[in-house]
């Protein structure tokens, strides 16, 4: 599967970047190969439309925001969040026909901007600990990788790569991984495991642990197509919840957004230490993942890839994406289409 070849992916919410990125000016983004522009109104609500003025095709992202509308830098035409043109400076009389640019569903959640290019199949996944006063939120990074989002997401649940890719950080020396227990859901699954990991000196401060080795109690929730919430609990009571949103830019590039929720304080462990811990691990993954093939078969194609027992979570992701997209396609063709309701609603 190449992401732009599956039109049903347009019906999911995709996370673009932190809302704060819209503080100064409109932002351009390519989502599933489609150029969009995003801006924020005076109430702080984000809006998204096609990044192409219908007048002379200039990019609206090069313009400004005025009176809650994005203003084209070419001739000053202005467009509100619905896509309707609200101002043509060169004309004083209203036109008989309203002018529109294509608009998209857009909202803020968890401090991030989310966009859905078509009619949403479900709500943005619900993160239960978000807003819990015993947890703090630390934004880690928002960057582009030269890799398929599904390759990255499969890696997040791949226990077999730890002793190789992360050999210099937390990975142990045993190449045979502990396989997770998996609980399937219509919109994904939950994977539970207790891997034994190393705790190198350079990473101990972020965990507030001095032992050479430790055990992680990991509960990973995967949501179709490219979203996960993984709680990592340590013996000292620390809970580090990784929230990862992988957004397909095009067939070869992915926007990688990640923040964490932790039940400690800034005074105990600084945000810089938290980010440094996860950045070290993530950059080890990046070196390998950017060498992978962007085409990911959702069906078992003989001769394309070989598999082993620890690949089960990734293969289950492929199966779930295929099932959900096929269901959406069938419902769209039905005389009485039904909206797909996923967990978190």
C-alpha positions as CSV (number, residue, x, y, z in Angstrom):
1,X,0.0,0.0,0.0
2,X,1.1,3.5,-0.9
3,X,-0.8,5.9,1.3
4,X,-2.0,8.2,-1.6
5,X,-3.5,5.1,-3.3
6,X,-6.0,4.5,-0.4
7,X,-8.7,7.1,-0.6
8,X,-10.3,5.9,2.6
9,X,-7.4,7.4,4.6
10,X,-8.8,10.8,3.8
11,X,-11.6,10.0,6.2
12,X,-9.4,9.9,9.3
13,X,-8.2,12.7,11.4
14,X,-4.5,13.4,10.9
15,X,-2.3,15.4,13.3
16,X,-0.2,18.2,11.6
17,X,1.7,20.2,14.3
18,X,1.3,22.0,17.6
19,X,-1.3,24.8,17.6
20,X,1.4,27.2,18.6
21,X,2.8,27.0,15.1
22,X,-0.1,29.2,13.9
23,X,0.7,32.0,16.3
24,X,2.5,34.2,13.7
25,X,1.2,33.3,10.2
26,X,-0.6,30.7,8.1
27,X,1.2,27.4,7.7
28,X,1.4,25.2,4.6
29,X,1.2,21.5,4.8
30,X,1.0,18.6,2.4
31,X,-1.5,15.9,3.6
32,X,-1.8,12.7,1.6
33,X,-0.3,14.5,-1.3
34,X,-2.8,17.4,-1.1
35,X,-1.5,21.0,-0.4
36,X,-3.5,22.7,2.4
37,X,-3.1,25.9,4.3
38,X,-3.9,26.2,8.0
39,X,-4.4,29.3,10.1
40,X,-5.9,30.3,13.5
41,X,-8.7,32.8,14.1
42,X,-8.9,35.4,16.9
43,X,-10.6,32.8,19.2
44,X,-7.7,30.4,18.7
45,X,-9.6,27.9,16.5
46,X,-7.7,26.5,13.5
47,X,-9.0,26.4,10.0
48,X,-7.8,24.5,6.9
49,X,-8.5,25.0,3.2
50,X,-6.8,24.1,-0.1
51,X,-3.6,26.0,-0.5
52,X,-4.5,27.4,-3.9
53,X,-6.4,30.7,-4.6
54,X,-9.2,30.1,-7.1
55,X,-8.3,33.4,-8.8
56,X,-4.8,33.0,-10.2
57,X,-3.7,29.8,-8.3
58,X,-1.2,31.5,-5.9
59,X,-0.6,29.7,-2.7
60,X,-2.6,31.2,0.2
61,X,0.0,30.0,2.7
62,X,2.2,32.9,1.5
63,X,-0.4,35.4,2.7
64,X,-1.6,36.7,6.0
65,X,-4.5,36.4,8.4
66,X,-6.9,39.3,8.7
67,X,-10.3,39.4,10.4
68,X,-10.2,35.5,10.9
69,X,-9.7,35.0,7.1
70,X,-6.6,33.9,5.2
71,X,-5.6,36.6,2.7
72,X,-4.0,35.7,-0.7
73,X,-0.6,37.5,-1.2
74,X,-1.3,38.0,-4.9
75,X,-4.4,40.2,-5.1
76,X,-5.7,40.3,-1.5
77,X,-8.7,38.0,-1.9
78,X,-9.7,36.7,1.6
79,X,-11.2,33.3,2.5
80,X,-12.9,32.3,5.8
81,X,-12.8,28.9,7.4
82,X,-15.7,27.6,5.4
83,X,-13.7,28.3,2.2
84,X,-16.0,31.2,1.2
85,X,-14.4,34.3,-0.3
86,X,-15.3,37.2,1.9
87,X,-13.4,40.0,0.2
88,X,-12.3,40.9,-3.3
89,X,-10.6,44.3,-2.8
90,X,-10.8,45.2,-6.5
91,X,-14.6,45.0,-6.5
92,X,-17.2,47.0,-4.6
93,X,-20.4,45.3,-5.7
94,X,-21.2,41.8,-4.5
95,X,-21.1,39.0,-7.0
96,X,-24.2,37.0,-8.0
97,X,-22.3,33.7,-7.3
98,X,-20.3,33.0,-4.2
99,X,-16.7,32.0,-4.7
100,X,-15.2,29.1,-2.6
101,X,-11.9,27.4,-2.1
102,X,-12.1,23.8,-0.9
103,X,-12.3,23.6,2.9
104,X,-11.5,20.7,5.2
105,X,-12.5,19.6,8.7
106,X,-10.1,21.1,11.2
107,X,-9.9,21.3,15.0
108,X,-7.5,21.5,17.9
109,X,-7.0,18.6,20.3
110,X,-4.3,17.9,22.9
111,X,-2.6,21.2,21.8
112,X,-2.2,19.9,18.2
113,X,-3.9,20.8,14.9
114,X,-5.9,18.0,13.3
115,X,-7.3,17.9,9.8
116,X,-9.6,15.4,8.0
117,X,-9.8,15.8,4.2
118,X,-13.2,14.1,3.8
119,X,-16.2,13.2,6.0
120,X,-14.7,11.9,9.3
121,X,-15.2,8.2,9.9
122,X,-14.6,8.6,13.6
123,X,-13.5,11.1,16.2
124,X,-9.9,11.8,17.2
125,X,-8.9,9.0,19.6
126,X,-9.5,9.8,23.3
127,X,-6.5,9.9,25.6
128,X,-7.8,9.2,29.1
129,X,-4.8,10.6,31.1
130,X,-4.9,13.9,29.2
131,X,-6.1,16.6,31.5
132,X,-5.4,14.5,34.6
133,X,-3.8,16.9,37.1
134,X,-1.4,14.2,38.2
135,X,0.1,14.1,34.7
136,X,2.1,16.8,32.9
137,X,2.4,17.1,29.1
138,X,5.8,17.5,27.4
139,X,5.9,18.2,23.7
140,X,8.9,16.3,22.3
141,X,9.2,16.8,18.5
142,X,7.3,17.5,15.3
143,X,9.4,16.6,12.2
144,X,9.4,14.9,8.8
145,X,10.8,11.5,8.1
146,X,11.5,9.9,4.7
147,X,9.5,6.9,5.5
148,X,6.0,5.4,5.4
149,X,3.9,6.0,8.5
150,X,3.0,2.3,8.7
151,X,6.7,1.3,8.8
152,X,7.2,3.7,11.7
153,X,4.1,2.5,13.5
154,X,5.0,-1.1,13.1
155,X,8.4,-0.3,14.6
156,X,6.7,1.1,17.7
157,X,5.3,-2.3,18.5
158,X,8.3,-4.4,17.3
159,X,10.0,-6.1,20.2
160,X,12.6,-7.9,18.1
161,X,14.6,-4.8,17.1
162,X,15.4,-3.6,20.6
163,X,18.6,-5.6,21.0
164,X,19.9,-4.4,17.6
165,X,18.7,-0.9,16.8
166,X,18.9,0.2,20.5
167,X,22.0,-1.8,21.5
168,X,23.8,1.3,22.6
169,X,20.8,2.7,24.6
170,X,18.3,0.5,26.5
171,X,18.2,-2.7,24.4
172,X,19.3,-5.9,26.2
173,X,21.6,-8.5,24.6
174,X,19.0,-11.2,24.2
175,X,17.8,-11.3,20.6
176,X,14.8,-13.4,21.4
177,X,12.0,-11.0,22.5
178,X,9.2,-11.4,24.9
179,X,6.1,-11.5,22.8
180,X,3.2,-9.2,23.8
181,X,-0.3,-10.3,24.8
182,X,-2.7,-8.8,22.3
183,X,-6.3,-7.8,22.7
184,X,-8.0,-6.9,19.4
185,X,-10.5,-4.1,18.9
186,X,-12.4,-3.0,15.8
187,X,-10.2,0.1,15.4
188,X,-6.9,-1.4,16.5
189,X,-5.6,-3.4,19.5
190,X,-3.9,-3.3,22.9
191,X,-0.5,-5.0,23.3
192,X,0.8,-5.7,26.8
193,X,4.3,-6.8,27.6
194,X,7.0,-6.7,30.3
195,X,10.4,-6.5,28.5
196,X,13.6,-6.5,30.5
197,X,15.8,-3.5,29.4
198,X,19.1,-1.8,30.2
199,X,19.3,1.5,32.1
200,X,22.5,3.1,31.0
201,X,24.0,5.9,33.0
202,X,23.2,8.6,30.5
203,X,19.5,7.7,30.6
204,X,19.0,7.2,34.4
205,X,18.2,10.8,35.3
206,X,15.0,10.8,33.1
207,X,13.8,7.6,34.9
208,X,15.0,8.6,38.4
209,X,16.5,5.1,38.7
210,X,20.1,4.1,39.4
211,X,19.8,0.3,38.7
212,X,21.7,-1.1,35.7
213,X,18.6,-3.0,34.5
214,X,14.9,-2.7,34.9
215,X,11.6,-4.1,33.7
216,X,9.0,-2.0,31.8
217,X,5.4,-2.8,32.1
218,X,4.2,-1.7,28.7
219,X,0.6,-1.2,27.5
220,X,0.4,0.0,23.9
221,X,-2.9,1.1,22.3
222,X,-2.9,1.2,18.5
223,X,-5.6,3.0,16.6
224,X,-6.2,2.7,12.8
225,X,-4.5,4.0,10.9
226,X,-1.3,5.7,12.4
227,X,-1.9,6.6,16.0
228,X,-0.7,5.1,19.3
229,X,-0.8,5.7,23.0
230,X,1.7,3.6,24.9
231,X,2.0,3.6,28.7
232,X,5.4,2.5,30.1
233,X,5.3,1.9,33.8
234,X,8.5,1.4,35.9
235,X,9.0,-0.3,39.3
236,X,9.6,3.1,41.0
237,X,6.0,4.2,40.1
238,X,6.9,6.4,37.2
239,X,4.5,6.3,34.2
240,X,5.7,7.7,30.9
241,X,2.9,7.7,28.3
242,X,4.1,8.1,24.7
243,X,1.5,9.7,22.3
244,X,2.6,9.3,18.7
245,X,0.7,10.6,15.7
246,X,2.1,9.7,12.3
247,X,0.7,11.8,9.4
248,X,1.2,10.8,5.8
249,X,2.6,13.7,3.8
250,X,2.9,11.7,0.6
251,X,4.0,8.2,-0.4
252,X,7.6,8.8,0.8
253,X,7.3,11.2,3.8
254,X,5.7,11.2,7.2
255,X,5.2,14.0,9.8
256,X,6.2,12.5,13.1
257,X,4.5,14.2,16.1
258,X,5.1,13.0,19.6
259,X,4.4,14.2,23.1
260,X,4.5,12.4,26.5
261,X,2.4,12.5,29.6
262,X,4.2,11.8,32.9
263,X,3.2,11.5,36.5
264,X,6.2,13.4,37.8
265,X,7.1,17.1,37.9
266,X,9.4,19.5,36.2
267,X,11.4,19.9,39.4
268,X,12.0,16.2,39.5
269,X,12.9,15.7,35.9
270,X,13.2,18.6,33.5
271,X,11.5,18.6,30.1
272,X,14.9,18.7,28.4
273,X,15.9,15.4,30.1
274,X,12.6,13.8,29.1
275,X,13.0,14.9,25.5
276,X,16.7,13.9,25.3
277,X,15.8,10.4,26.5
278,X,13.2,9.8,23.8
279,X,15.2,11.6,21.1
280,X,18.1,9.3,21.6
281,X,15.9,6.3,21.1
282,X,13.9,7.7,18.2
283,X,16.9,8.8,16.2
284,X,18.3,5.3,16.5
285,X,15.1,4.1,14.8
286,X,15.2,6.8,12.2
287,X,18.6,5.7,10.8
288,X,17.1,2.2,9.9
289,X,13.5,3.2,9.1
290,X,14.5,5.7,6.4
291,X,16.1,2.8,4.5
292,X,12.8,0.8,4.3
293,X,10.5,0.5,1.3
294,X,7.5,2.9,1.5
295,X,5.2,0.3,0.0
296,X,3.7,-1.8,2.7
297,X,1.5,-4.7,1.6
298,X,-1.8,-4.9,3.5
299,X,-2.2,-8.4,2.3
300,X,0.3,-11.3,2.6
301,X,2.1,-11.2,-0.8
302,X,4.3,-14.2,-1.2
303,X,7.9,-13.3,-1.8
304,X,7.5,-9.6,-0.9
305,X,8.4,-9.9,2.7
306,X,9.2,-12.7,5.1
307,X,7.8,-12.7,8.7
308,X,8.5,-14.1,12.2
309,X,6.5,-14.4,15.4
310,X,7.4,-10.9,16.7
311,X,5.9,-9.3,13.6
312,X,2.4,-10.1,14.7
313,X,1.5,-6.6,15.9
314,X,2.6,-5.1,12.6
315,X,0.7,-7.7,10.6
316,X,-2.3,-7.1,12.7
317,X,-2.1,-3.3,11.9
318,X,-2.2,-4.1,8.2
319,X,-5.2,-6.4,8.7
320,X,-7.1,-3.7,10.7
321,X,-6.4,-1.0,8.2
322,X,-7.6,-3.3,5.4
323,X,-10.7,-4.2,7.3
324,X,-11.6,-0.7,8.2
325,X,-10.9,0.8,4.8
326,X,-12.9,-2.0,3.1
327,X,-15.8,-1.4,5.5
328,X,-15.8,2.3,4.8
329,X,-15.7,1.7,1.1
330,X,-18.6,-0.8,1.3
331,X,-20.7,1.6,3.3
332,X,-20.0,4.5,0.9
333,X,-21.4,2.3,-1.9
334,X,-24.4,1.2,0.1
335,X,-27.8,2.9,-0.5
336,X,-27.9,3.6,3.2
337,X,-24.4,4.3,4.3
338,X,-23.7,4.0,8.0
339,X,-21.1,6.0,9.8
340,X,-18.3,4.0,11.3
341,X,-18.1,4.5,15.1
342,X,-14.7,3.8,16.6
343,X,-13.5,3.7,20.2
344,X,-13.2,7.0,22.1
345,X,-16.6,8.4,21.0
